[in-house]
Amino acid sequence: MTEIEIRPTRFGAPVARKLIAELMADLTERYGGGDATPIDAVEFDPPDGGFFIAYHEGAPVGCGGWRSWNETEDVAEIKRVYTAPVVRGQGVGRRIMAVVEADARAHGRARAILETGTAQPEAIAMYQAIGYQLIENFGHYRDEPGCRSFGRDL
């Protein structure tokens, strides 16, 4: 694979909306519906959040971001991590996570948390491989049996 470039962007930017729509289609295929977690685009604006797009040969192929969890200045909640099928298995997700975590750390966050589901075993495997550990479920899907929540210190 040629070089991946990861750039910050606004959560509501057209390129971000396109990738998030692809993510929602993927989640609908896996779960029967997209992620219904309440999100306001401004939550991903610095200094309380950040959102990033990964590009391969100029084309957007992935995204991910963080927002302050529960209005704290210590914990970042990671959301909307997605890689397009054409680049899956090539380390793009790990690169996105590294940039998202570095940005959260640069904005004073000491811990990152996220939630995913059992129908995304490749995401669970990646999160565990980069040091995330199971934590008590939180957030919008905390009472769903297929929810898996993870956290790690930054």
Sequence and secondary structure as in RCSB ss.txt:
>XXXX:A:sequence
MTEIEIRPTRFGAPVARKLIAELMADLTERYGGGDATPIDAVEFDPPDGGFFIAYHEGAPVGCGGWRSWNETEDV
AEIKRVYTAPVVRGQGVGRRIMAVVEADARAHGRARAILETGTAQPEAIAMYQAIGYQLIENFGHYRDEPGCRSF
GRDL
>XXXX:A:secstr
   EEEEE  TTSHHHHHHHHHHHHHHHHHHSS       GGGGSTTSEEEEEEEETTEEEEEEEEEEGGG SSE
EEEEEEEE GGGTTTTHHHHHHHHHHHHHHHTT  EEEEEEETT HHHHHHHHHTT EEE   STTTT TTEEEE
EEE 
